[in-house]
Amino acid sequence: MSIKVVIIDDEPKAIDLLVYYISQVEFLEVENTFRNPLKAFQFLTTHDVDLLFLDINMPKLSGVELIKNLKNGPDVIFTTAHPEFAVSGFDLDAIDYLLKPITFPRFLKASQKAQKTVLKKDAKELIPADPIYIKSGSITHKLLWRDIAFLKKDENYITYYLTNGKRLLCRQTLSSMEKMFPNYVVRIHKSYAICMYNITSVGNDFLMINTTKIQIGRNFKNNFLHSFEKYKAHLT
């Protein structure tokens, strides 16, 4: 399984060096690179990434400030030419801290630490978050996540479409529910979340759950495809 990486650094040569190093490590894959930390922040709020190589000292938004403002962000390896910033990096539970100029042996050591961390996190995420209790009207229902085919949002309500054909209407929002999702339940559209266990087929911009066709939203597509690939990898 490849670890998807984003590089954020205001120095083009620093980005080029990391891109080259990453190309030499088979378990790393560059998802995107940014010189502008504000654009990087926007990207990270809508895309699923495993690891950041993040410069600390940048204009407009430092690497430390970026991480502090990013909810549920990816793992981080900080990079900088200023050793005095190391304490700030480790205070944020960074995997490692690379001092420029970065040598390949030192880069590889940090990458191997990241690989172990990401694999442990993925294994932990596979632990089922079952059961869940959903209140519909005056009745509370006990469910397993895999019993849910998909969820559909309608303003401040969610309809639970279950694999047994039943439906439950609950006063909730998808946004409030997302923090409860196990890793195999993922949002694919502003109005839909699905259980990957119950996917029948996947097209370019849609998927099927039995006979139901659900559109994959443009802003959710990359995150879904990455999550789906990780899910399939754990099944093999």
C-alpha positions as protocol buffer text, in pm:
chain_id: "A"
residue {
  index: 1
  type: MET
  ca { x: 0 y: 0 z: 0 }
}
residue {
  index: 2
  type: SER
  ca { x: 138 y: 341 z: -100 }
}
residue {
  index: 3
  type: ILE
  ca { x: 152 y: 628 z: 147 }
}
residue {
  index: 4
  type: LYS
  ca { x: 8 y: 939 z: -18 }
}
residue {
  index: 5
  type: VAL
  ca { x: 231 y: 1240 z: 42 }
}
residue {
  index: 6
  type: VAL
  ca { x: 186 y: 1616 z: 13 }
}
residue {
  index: 7
  type: ILE
  ca { x: 493 y: 1843 z: 15 }
}
residue {
  index: 8
  type: ILE
  ca { x: 453 y: 2201 z: 138 }
}
residue {
  index: 9
  type: ASP
  ca { x: 755 y: 2431 z: 108 }
}
residue {
  index: 10
  type: ASP
  ca { x: 800 y: 2784 z: -26 }
}
residue {
  index: 11
  type: GLU
  ca { x: 1138 y: 2689 z: -182 }
}
residue {
  index: 12
  type: PRO
  ca { x: 1110 y: 2520 z: -525 }
}
residue {
  index: 13
  type: LYS
  ca { x: 1449 y: 2346 z: -491 }
}
residue {
  index: 14
  type: ALA
  ca { x: 1345 y: 2194 z: -159 }
}
residue {
  index: 15
  type: ILE
  ca { x: 1028 y: 2055 z: -320 }
}
residue {
  index: 16
  type: ASP
  ca { x: 1225 y: 1915 z: -615 }
}
residue {
  index: 17
  type: LEU
  ca { x: 1467 y: 1736 z: -383 }
}
residue {
  index: 18
  type: LEU
  ca { x: 1185 y: 1574 z: -183 }
}
residue {
  index: 19
  type: VAL
  ca { x: 1002 y: 1471 z: -500 }
}
residue {
  index: 20
  type: TYR
  ca { x: 1321 y: 1299 z: -619 }
}
residue {
  index: 21
  type: TYR
  ca { x: 1376 y: 1126 z: -284 }
}
residue {
  index: 22
  type: ILE
  ca { x: 1016 y: 1007 z: -277 }
}
residue {
  index: 23
  type: SER
  ca { x: 1053 y: 861 z: -628 }
}
residue {
  index: 24
  type: GLN
  ca { x: 1326 y: 635 z: -487 }
}
residue {
  index: 25
  type: VAL
  ca { x: 1102 y: 489 z: -214 }
}
residue {
  index: 26
  type: GLU
  ca { x: 843 y: 241 z: -336 }
}
residue {
  index: 27
  type: PHE
  ca { x: 595 y: 289 z: -52 }
}
residue {
  index: 28
  type: LEU
  ca { x: 571 y: 668 z: -98 }
}
residue {
  index: 29
  type: GLU
  ca { x: 364 y: 848 z: -362 }
}
residue {
  index: 30
  type: VAL
  ca { x: 343 y: 1224 z: -423 }
}
residue {
  index: 31
  type: GLU
  ca { x: -21 y: 1335 z: -420 }
}
residue {
  index: 32
  type: ASN
  ca { x: 52 y: 1707 z: -461 }
}
residue {
  index: 33
  type: THR
  ca { x: 306 y: 1982 z: -389 }
}
residue {
  index: 34
  type: PHE
  ca { x: 249 y: 2340 z: -276 }
}
residue {
  index: 35
  type: ARG
  ca { x: 459 y: 2653 z: -239 }
}
residue {
  index: 36
  type: ASN
  ca { x: 163 y: 2844 z: -98 }
}
residue {
  index: 37
  type: PRO
  ca { x: 59 y: 2713 z: 247 }
}
residue {
  index: 38
  type: LEU
  ca { x: -288 y: 2869 z: 220 }
}
residue {
  index: 39
  type: LYS
  ca { x: -362 y: 2673 z: -99 }
}
residue {
  index: 40
  type: ALA
  ca { x: -223 y: 2363 z: 67 }
}
residue {
  index: 41
  type: PHE
  ca { x: -455 y: 2413 z: 364 }
}
residue {
  index: 42
  type: GLN
  ca { x: -758 y: 2435 z: 133 }
}
residue {
  index: 43
  type: PHE
  ca { x: -651 y: 2115 z: -45 }
}
residue {
  index: 44
  type: LEU
  ca { x: -605 y: 1924 z: 281 }
}
residue {
  index: 45
  type: THR
  ca { x: -955 y: 2010 z: 403 }
}
residue {
  index: 46
  type: THR
  ca { x: -1110 y: 1817 z: 111 }
}
residue {
  index: 47
  type: HIS
  ca { x: -854 y: 1544 z: 33 }
}
residue {
  index: 48
  type: ASP
  ca { x: -741 y: 1235 z: 223 }
}
residue {
  index: 49
  type: VAL
  ca { x: -362 y: 1236 z: 263 }
}
residue {
  index: 50
  type: ASP
  ca { x: -142 y: 1009 z: 475 }
}
residue {
  index: 51
  type: LEU
  ca { x: 170 y: 1218 z: 526 }
}
residue {
  index: 52
  type: LEU
  ca { x: 298 y: 1576 z: 497 }
}
residue {
  index: 53
  type: PHE
  ca { x: 655 y: 1688 z: 441 }
}
residue {
  index: 54
  type: LEU
  ca { x: 601 y: 2034 z: 583 }
}
residue {
  index: 55
  type: ASP
  ca { x: 836 y: 2331 z: 601 }
}
residue {
  index: 56
  type: ILE
  ca { x: 797 y: 2525 z: 926 }
}
residue {
  index: 57
  type: ASN
  ca { x: 920 y: 2871 z: 826 }
}
residue {
  index: 58
  type: MET
  ca { x: 689 y: 2997 z: 548 }
}
residue {
  index: 59
  type: PRO
  ca { x: 526 y: 3336 z: 474 }
}
residue {
  index: 60
  type: LYS
  ca { x: 156 y: 3399 z: 549 }
}
residue {
  index: 61
  type: LEU
  ca { x: 111 y: 3069 z: 735 }
}
residue {
  index: 62
  type: SER
  ca { x: 384 y: 2872 z: 909 }
}
residue {
  index: 63
  type: GLY
  ca { x: 388 y: 2495 z: 908 }
}
residue {
  index: 64
  type: VAL
  ca { x: 309 y: 2491 z: 1280 }
}
residue {
  index: 65
  type: GLU
  ca { x: 11 y: 2725 z: 1232 }
}
residue {
  index: 66
  type: LEU
  ca { x: -114 y: 2516 z: 941 }
}
residue {
  index: 67
  type: ILE
  ca { x: -120 y: 2197 z: 1147 }
}
residue {
  index: 68
  type: LYS
  ca { x: -281 y: 2365 z: 1448 }
}
residue {
  index: 69
  type: ASN
  ca { x: -568 y: 2486 z: 1227 }
}
residue {
  index: 70
  type: LEU
  ca { x: -617 y: 2157 z: 1043 }
}
residue {
  index: 71
  type: LYS
  ca { x: -869 y: 1925 z: 1208 }
}
residue {
  index: 72
  type: ASN
  ca { x: -785 y: 1554 z: 1193 }
}
residue {
  index: 73
  type: GLY
  ca { x: -484 y: 1624 z: 974 }
}
residue {
  index: 74
  type: PRO
  ca { x: -236 y: 1368 z: 836 }
}
residue {
  index: 75
  type: ASP
  ca { x: 90 y: 1264 z: 999 }
}
residue {
  index: 76
  type: VAL
  ca { x: 373 y: 1515 z: 962 }
}
residue {
  index: 77
  type: ILE
  ca { x: 745 y: 1520 z: 902 }
}
residue {
  index: 78
  type: PHE
  ca { x: 867 y: 1877 z: 949 }
}
residue {
  index: 79
  type: THR
  ca { x: 1147 y: 2018 z: 734 }
}
residue {
  index: 80
  type: THR
  ca { x: 1338 y: 2339 z: 802 }
}
residue {
  index: 81
  type: ALA
  ca { x: 1676 y: 2509 z: 786 }
}
residue {
  index: 82
  type: HIS
  ca { x: 1630 y: 2640 z: 1141 }
}
residue {
  index: 83
  type: PRO
  ca { x: 1715 y: 2388 z: 1417 }
}
residue {
  index: 84
  type: GLU
  ca { x: 1563 y: 2616 z: 1682 }
}
residue {
  index: 85
  type: PHE
  ca { x: 1218 y: 2527 z: 1545 }
}
residue {
  index: 86
  type: ALA
  ca { x: 1256 y: 2158 z: 1635 }
}
residue {
  index: 87
  type: VAL
  ca { x: 1080 y: 2192 z: 1970 }
}
residue {
  index: 88
  type: SER
  ca { x: 773 y: 2345 z: 1804 }
}
residue {
  index: 89
  type: GLY
  ca { x: 757 y: 2052 z: 1563 }
}
residue {
  index: 90
  type: PHE
  ca { x: 777 y: 1779 z: 1824 }
}
residue {
  index: 91
  type: ASP
  ca { x: 524 y: 1954 z: 2047 }
}
residue {
  index: 92
  type: LEU
  ca { x: 272 y: 1873 z: 1772 }
}
residue {
  index: 93
  type: ASP
  ca { x: 355 y: 1500 z: 1777 }
}
residue {
  index: 94
  type: ALA
  ca { x: 542 y: 1512 z: 1447 }
}
residue {
  index: 95
  type: ILE
  ca { x: 683 y: 1181 z: 1329 }
}
residue {
  index: 96
  type: ASP
  ca { x: 1023 y: 1335 z: 1264 }
}
residue {
  index: 97
  type: TYR
  ca { x: 1212 y: 1658 z: 1204 }
}
residue {
  index: 98
  type: LEU
  ca { x: 1448 y: 1695 z: 905 }
}
residue {
  index: 99
  type: LEU
  ca { x: 1711 y: 1967 z: 905 }
}
residue {
  index: 100
  type: LYS
  ca { x: 1803 y: 2112 z: 564 }
}
residue {
  index: 101
  type: PRO
  ca { x: 2004 y: 2026 z: 362 }
}
residue {
  index: 102
  type: ILE
  ca { x: 1831 y: 1688 z: 386 }
}
residue {
  index: 103
  type: THR
  ca { x: 2038 y: 1381 z: 301 }
}
residue {
  index: 104
  type: PHE
  ca { x: 1876 y: 1074 z: 149 }
}
residue {
  index: 105
  type: PRO
  ca { x: 1973 y: 836 z: 437 }
}
residue {
  index: 106
  type: ARG
  ca { x: 1815 y: 1073 z: 689 }
}
residue {
  index: 107
  type: PHE
  ca { x: 1507 y: 1112 z: 465 }
}
residue {
  index: 108
  type: LEU
  ca { x: 1473 y: 734 z: 435 }
}
residue {
  index: 109
  type: LYS
  ca { x: 1494 y: 684 z: 811 }
}
residue {
  index: 110
  type: ALA
  ca { x: 1213 y: 936 z: 866 }
}
residue {
  index: 111
  type: SER
  ca { x: 1004 y: 775 z: 590 }
}
residue {
  index: 112
  type: GLN
  ca { x: 1036 y: 431 z: 746 }
}
residue {
  index: 113
  type: LYS
  ca { x: 917 y: 573 z: 1079 }
}
residue {
  index: 114
  type: ALA
  ca { x: 620 y: 724 z: 895 }
}
residue {
  index: 115
  type: GLN
  ca { x: 538 y: 392 z: 729 }
}
residue {
  index: 116
  type: LYS
  ca { x: 516 y: 216 z: 1067 }
}
residue {
  index: 117
  type: THR
  ca { x: 296 y: 493 z: 1208 }
}
residue {
  index: 118
  type: VAL
  ca { x: 54 y: 493 z: 913 }
}
residue {
  index: 119
  type: LEU
  ca { x: 22 y: 112 z: 914 }
}
residue {
  index: 120
  type: LYS
  ca { x: -53 y: 110 z: 1287 }
}
residue {
  index: 121
  type: LYS
  ca { x: -315 y: 381 z: 1240 }
}
residue {
  index: 122
  type: ASP
  ca { x: -481 y: 189 z: 955 }
}
residue {
  index: 123
  type: ALA
  ca { x: -491 y: -128 z: 1164 }
}
residue {
  index: 124
  type: LYS
  ca { x: -653 y: 61 z: 1452 }
}
residue {
  index: 125
  type: GLU
  ca { x: -913 y: 210 z: 1218 }
}
residue {
  index: 126
  type: LEU
  ca { x: -1019 y: -139 z: 1111 }
}
residue {
  index: 127
  type: ILE
  ca { x: -1160 y: -207 z: 1459 }
}
residue {
  index: 128
  type: PRO
  ca { x: -1539 y: -195 z: 1408 }
}
residue {
  index: 129
  type: ALA
  ca { x: -1721 y: 96 z: 1572 }
}
residue {
  index: 130
  type: ASP
  ca { x: -2019 y: -129 z: 1641 }
}
residue {
  index: 131
  type: PRO
  ca { x: -2288 y: -127 z: 1754 }
}
residue {
  index: 132
  type: ILE
  ca { x: -2446 y: 214 z: 1704 }
}
residue {
  index: 133
  type: TYR
  ca { x: -2781 y: 332 z: 1838 }
}
residue {
  index: 134
  type: ILE
  ca { x: -2999 y: 545 z: 1611 }
}
residue {
  index: 135
  type: LYS
  ca { x: -3313 y: 721 z: 1727 }
}
residue {
  index: 136
  type: SER
  ca { x: -3592 y: 742 z: 1470 }
}
residue {
  index: 137
  type: GLY
  ca { x: -3901 y: 911 z: 1605 }
}
residue {
  index: 138
  type: SER
  ca { x: -3958 y: 777 z: 1956 }
}
residue {
  index: 139
  type: ILE
  ca { x: -3778 y: 445 z: 1892 }
}
residue {
  index: 140
  type: THR
  ca { x: -3404 y: 378 z: 1933 }
}
residue {
  index: 141
  type: HIS
  ca { x: -3260 y: 115 z: 1694 }
}
residue {
  index: 142
  type: LYS
  ca { x: -2944 y: -91 z: 1739 }
}
residue {
  index: 143
  type: LEU
  ca { x: -2743 y: -125 z: 1418 }
}
residue {
  index: 144
  type: LEU
  ca { x: -2411 y: -248 z: 1283 }
}
residue {
  index: 145
  type: TRP
  ca { x: -2237 y: -16 z: 1036 }
}
residue {
  index: 146
  type: ARG
  ca { x: -2228 y: -292 z: 775 }
}
residue {
  index: 147
  type: ASP
  ca { x: -2608 y: -313 z: 796 }
}
residue {
  index: 148
  type: ILE
  ca { x: -2616 y: 36 z: 639 }
}
residue {
  index: 149
  type: ALA
  ca { x: -2617 y: 42 z: 259 }
}
residue {
  index: 150
  type: PHE
  ca { x: -2596 y: 422 z: 242 }
}
residue {
  index: 151
  type: LEU
  ca { x: -2699 y: 744 z: 413 }
}
residue {
  index: 152
  type: LYS
  ca { x: -2888 y: 1026 z: 241 }
}
residue {
  index: 153
  type: LYS
  ca { x: -2904 y: 1381 z: 375 }
}
residue {
  index: 154
  type: ASP
  ca { x: -3214 y: 1596 z: 346 }
}
residue {
  index: 155
  type: GLU
  ca { x: -3158 y: 1930 z: 523 }
}
residue {
  index: 156
  type: ASN
  ca { x: -3137 y: 1846 z: 896 }
}
residue {
  index: 157
  type: TYR
  ca { x: -3239 y: 1483 z: 851 }
}
residue {
  index: 158
  type: ILE
  ca { x: -3062 y: 1164 z: 743 }
}
residue {
  index: 159
  type: THR
  ca { x: -3233 y: 861 z: 595 }
}
residue {
  index: 160
  type: TYR
  ca { x: -3058 y: 534 z: 678 }
}
residue {
  index: 161
  type: TYR
  ca { x: -3103 y: 287 z: 391 }
}
residue {
  index: 162
  type: LEU
  ca { x: -3041 y: -57 z: 538 }
}
residue {
  index: 163
  type: THR
  ca { x: -2934 y: -375 z: 360 }
}
residue {
  index: 164
  type: ASN
  ca { x: -3257 y: -549 z: 468 }
}
residue {
  index: 165
  type: GLY
  ca { x: -3460 y: -291 z: 273 }
}
residue {
  index: 166
  type: LYS
  ca { x: -3576 y: -90 z: 574 }
}
residue {
  index: 167
  type: ARG
  ca { x: -3533 y: 286 z: 611 }
}
residue {
  index: 168
  type: LEU
  ca { x: -3487 y: 497 z: 922 }
}
residue {
  index: 169
  type: LEU
  ca { x: -3539 y: 874 z: 924 }
}
residue {
  index: 170
  type: CYS
  ca { x: -3337 y: 1055 z: 1190 }
}
residue {
  index: 171
  type: ARG
  ca { x: -3284 y: 1417 z: 1284 }
}
residue {
  index: 172
  type: GLN
  ca { x: -2909 y: 1443 z: 1218 }
}
residue {
  index: 173
  type: THR
  ca { x: -2664 y: 1584 z: 963 }
}
residue {
  index: 174
  type: LEU
  ca { x: -2389 y: 1403 z: 771 }
}
residue {
  index: 175
  type: SER
  ca { x: -2136 y: 1654 z: 899 }
}
residue {
  index: 176
  type: SER
  ca { x: -2217 y: 1571 z: 1259 }
}
residue {
  index: 177
  type: MET
  ca { x: -2207 y: 1197 z: 1181 }
}
residue {
  index: 178
  type: GLU
  ca { x: -1870 y: 1188 z: 1001 }
}
residue {
  index: 179
  type: LYS
  ca { x: -1665 y: 1172 z: 1319 }
}
residue {
  index: 180
  type: MET
  ca { x: -1847 y: 848 z: 1403 }
}
residue {
  index: 181
  type: PHE
  ca { x: -1770 y: 677 z: 1071 }
}
residue {
  index: 182
  type: PRO
  ca { x: -1539 y: 374 z: 1074 }
}
residue {
  index: 183
  type: ASN
  ca { x: -1288 y: 377 z: 788 }
}
residue {
  index: 184
  type: TYR
  ca { x: -1514 y: 177 z: 555 }
}
residue {
  index: 185
  type: VAL
  ca { x: -1798 y: 432 z: 572 }
}
residue {
  index: 186
  type: VAL
  ca { x: -1714 y: 740 z: 366 }
}
residue {
  index: 187
  type: ARG
  ca { x: -1887 y: 1048 z: 234 }
}
residue {
  index: 188
  type: ILE
  ca { x: -1898 y: 1057 z: -148 }
}
residue {
  index: 189
  type: HIS
  ca { x: -2128 y: 1354 z: -208 }
}
residue {
  index: 190
  type: LYS
  ca { x: -2263 y: 1651 z: -13 }
}
residue {
  index: 191
  type: SER
  ca { x: -2585 y: 1449 z: 28 }
}
residue {
  index: 192
  type: TYR
  ca { x: -2457 y: 1089 z: 49 }
}
residue {
  index: 193
  type: ALA
  ca { x: -2230 y: 863 z: 253 }
}
residue {
  index: 194
  type: ILE
  ca { x: -2188 y: 494 z: 176 }
}
residue {
  index: 195
  type: CYS
  ca { x: -2064 y: 173 z: 335 }
}
residue {
  index: 196
  type: MET
  ca { x: -1784 y: 37 z: 115 }
}
residue {
  index: 197
  type: TYR
  ca { x: -1864 y: -315 z: 231 }
}
residue {
  index: 198
  type: ASN
  ca { x: -2191 y: -296 z: 35 }
}
residue {
  index: 199
  type: ILE
  ca { x: -2061 y: -146 z: -293 }
}
residue {
  index: 200
  type: THR
  ca { x: -2162 y: -353 z: -596 }
}
residue {
  index: 201
  type: SER
  ca { x: -1960 y: -164 z: -862 }
}
residue {
  index: 202
  type: VAL
  ca { x: -1772 y: 162 z: -916 }
}
residue {
  index: 203
  type: GLY
  ca { x: -1773 y: 380 z: -1230 }
}
residue {
  index: 204
  type: ASN
  ca { x: -1589 y: 699 z: -1322 }
}
residue {
  index: 205
  type: ASP
  ca { x: -1828 y: 930 z: -1139 }
}
residue {
  index: 206
  type: PHE
  ca { x: -2080 y: 697 z: -974 }
}
residue {
  index: 207
  type: LEU
  ca { x: -2112 y: 376 z: -778 }
}
residue {
  index: 208
  type: MET
  ca { x: -2380 y: 112 z: -740 }
}
residue {
  index: 209
  type: ILE
  ca { x: -2513 y: -36 z: -418 }
}
residue {
  index: 210
  type: ASN
  ca { x: -2729 y: -321 z: -542 }
}
residue {
  index: 211
  type: THR
  ca { x: -2964 y: -147 z: -788 }
}
residue {
  index: 212
  type: THR
  ca { x: -2916 y: 206 z: -648 }
}
residue {
  index: 213
  type: LYS
  ca { x: -2691 y: 438 z: -849 }
}
residue {
  index: 214
  type: ILE
  ca { x: -2524 y: 713 z: -645 }
}
residue {
  index: 215
  type: GLN
  ca { x: -2326 y: 1002 z: -795 }
}
residue {
  index: 216
  type: ILE
  ca { x: -1974 y: 1064 z: -665 }
}
residue {
  index: 217
  type: GLY
  ca { x: -1930 y: 1436 z: -604 }
}
residue {
  index: 218
  type: ARG
  ca { x: -1632 y: 1605 z: -770 }
}
residue {
  index: 219
  type: ASN
  ca { x: -1502 y: 1742 z: -440 }
}
residue {
  index: 220
  type: PHE
  ca { x: -1527 y: 1401 z: -275 }
}
residue {
  index: 221
  type: LYS
  ca { x: -1393 y: 1179 z: -556 }
}
residue {
  index: 222
  type: ASN
  ca { x: -1021 y: 1175 z: -468 }
}
residue {
  index: 223
  type: ASN
  ca { x: -1088 y: 1104 z: -104 }
}
residue {
  index: 224
  type: PHE
  ca { x: -1331 y: 824 z: -189 }
}
residue {
  index: 225
  type: LEU
  ca { x: -1097 y: 656 z: -440 }
}
residue {
  index: 226
  type: HIS
  ca { x: -806 y: 670 z: -197 }
}
residue {
  index: 227
  type: SER
  ca { x: -1019 y: 528 z: 86 }
}
residue {
  index: 228
  type: PHE
  ca { x: -1158 y: 258 z: -144 }
}
residue {
  index: 229
  type: GLU
  ca { x: -808 y: 149 z: -253 }
}
residue {
  index: 230
  type: LYS
  ca { x: -694 y: 128 z: 111 }
}
residue {
  index: 231
  type: TYR
  ca { x: -1007 y: -70 z: 196 }
}
residue {
  index: 232
  type: LYS
  ca { x: -947 y: -320 z: -88 }
}
residue {
  index: 233
  type: ALA
  ca { x: -581 y: -355 z: 10 }
}
residue {
  index: 234
  type: HIS
  ca { x: -679 y: -469 z: 359 }
}
residue {
  index: 235
  type: LEU
  ca { x: -904 y: -739 z: 214 }
}
residue {
  index: 236
  type: THR
  ca { x: -619 y: -904 z: 21 }
}
